[in-house]
């Protein structure tokens, strides 16, 4: 997933003043980054399913040599953890730069003499702020669902790495069942998070609605 700093970029794009072309170019770049993040979150959701599939294969259809099945599960868990880390880094960037972004917007609003323009810009600020808040809330919910899910997967991996036997597999079966059950609300949370990132990206796009 491509790292980005959305607050800083959007600030230069939507505030009055400065070079207009540079502003909307930066907004377009930010819009693309936000939608790329949404796509990465969707890939993360697909990776949840892929990881559960390798786990199910290992637990329910163990081969005579179960090492290759375990390796697939191990690789899937590692990939899922990597995707999660990248999304977390993007969320941290947003949180860090948010207050500075809106402070700058307030400073620029104070420079606008036309009351109608100032009012509309204030409304626009409220709209963008609400969309960012929605992304933040969605991220918290997704993290709350993902953290115990990922913890269980890692515990299963650790246990099997030590005891990769039929008895070892039997010992983690109930945790594997719980992981499958927890996946449904997790998918919903990830879907909402991806949709909120995507909606924010579309709202900042300089392309016409028909081309989005």
N, C-alpha and C positions, 0 to 999 in steps of 0.2 A: 504494500500500500504506500502511496506517495505521501510523505510528510507534508504538512501544510500549516500555515498560521492564518486562519480565516479572518479573525477579528482585524488584524493589522491590514490585511489586503482590502477587505471590504470597506474599512474606514476611508481609505484613499479613493475608493470607487464611488461612494455614494454621498460624500460630503461636498458642499458647494465650495468652489475655489480650486486653484491648482490647474494642472493641465487636464482638460476633459478627456482627451483621447487616452492618456495614460490611465486615468481613472477607470474608464469602462473596459480597457484592456485588462487591468488587474482584476476587475470584477469578473470578467470572463474566465480568467485563469483560476480564480478562486471557485467559481461555479463548477468548473471541470474537476478541480481537486475534491470538492465536496461530493460530487457524484461518483468519483473514483473510490472515495472512502465508502460510500454506500455499496458499491459493487464488491469491495473487499469484505464488508460485513456479510453480504449475501454469500460470498465464497466461504466465509467462516461458518455460516449456517449449513452450507452443503458439506463442509468438512466435519461438522458434528455428526451428520448422517454417515459419512464415510468411516469415521472412527468407530461409531457404534456397529457398523457392518463388520468391521474387522474383529471387534470384540465378540459379536454374536457368533461369527465363524469359529473363533478360537474356543469359546465356551460350549457351544452347542454341536459343533462338528469337528472336534479335534482330530487331526490326522495322526498317523502312527508316529511321524516326526513333527512335533508341534512347534519346533523352533521357527520355521519360516512364517507360520501364522502369528506367532508372538512378535516377530520382527515387523510384520505389517502393522500390527496394532501399535507397537512402539513408535514406528515412523509416523503414524497418523496422529498420535497424541502429541508428538513433537511439533508437527505442522500446525495443529490446532492451537497449541500454546504460542507459537510464533505469530499467528494471525491475531490472537487476542492481545499480545503485547503491542503490536503495531497500532491497533485500534485504541488501546489505552494511552499510547503516546500522543495520538492525535487529540484525544479528549483532554489530556493534560495541557497541550498547547492552547486549546481553546479557552480553558479555564484561566490559564496564566495571563493571557493577553486580553481577556474580556473587559476587565475594568478599565484598562488604558484606552481601549477602543471607544467605549461609550463616553469616557471623559473627553476624548478628543472630539467626538461628535458634538458634545455640549459646547465646547469652545468654539467650534465652527458655527453652530447655530446662533451664538451671540453676535457673530459678525454679519448676519443677514439682516438687511434693513427692511426688505419687503415682508410685511406681516403675513401675507397669504403664503408666500414661499416658505417662510419660517414655520408656519403652522403645518404645512404639508410635510416638511422635512421632519418635524417633530413626530408627526403621525407615522412617517416611514421608520423613524428610529424605534418607535414603540413596536411596530410590526416585526422588524428585524430582531429586536431584543426578545420578543415572544418566541420567535422561531429558534433562536439560540437556546433559550430556556427549555424549550421542548426537547431539543437534542440532548441537553444536559440531563434532564429527567429520564429520558429514554435510556441514556447510557448507564445511569445509576441502576435502573431496573434490570437492564441486561447484565450488568456486572453482578448484581445480587443473585441472579439466576445462574450465571456462568460459574461463579467461584466455587460453590460446593460441587457442581457437576464436574469441573476440571479436577478438583481435589480428589474425588472418587476415582477418576480415571488414572491419575498419577499413583494413587495408593494401590490400585489393581496392578498397574505396571510394576511397581516396586515389589509387591508380594510375589508376582509371577517370575520376576527376574531372579528371585531367590529360590523359588519352589515351582519350577516349570514342570509339574507332574500332573497326573490325573487328579490326585488328591488336592494339589494346590489349586487347580482350576475349580474344583468343587467348593473350596473354601471361600472363593470370591464370587460365587454365583449370585448370591443375594445382593451384593453391591452392584454387580453388573445389571441385575434386574432393576435396581433403583435408578441407575444411570439412564436406562432406557425410559423409565417413567418420567424422570426429570427433564428429558429432552424435549417433551412437548411444550411446556411453558417457556423453556429456553428459546425454542424456535420462534415462538410468538414475540418474545422480547427482542430478539435479533431482527425479526421482520419489522417491528415498529421502529427500531433504531435506524435501520437502513432506509426506511421510508422517510423518516424525519431528516436525515442527512440529504437524501435526494430532493426532498421538497425545498429545503433551504437552498440547495444548489440551483434548482430550477428557478426559484424566485429571484436569484441574482444573475441569471443568464441574460446576456444582451441579445440573444437570438429571439426571433418571433415565436409566439406560442405554437404555431403550426409546425415549426421545425424542431421542437424539443422532443 
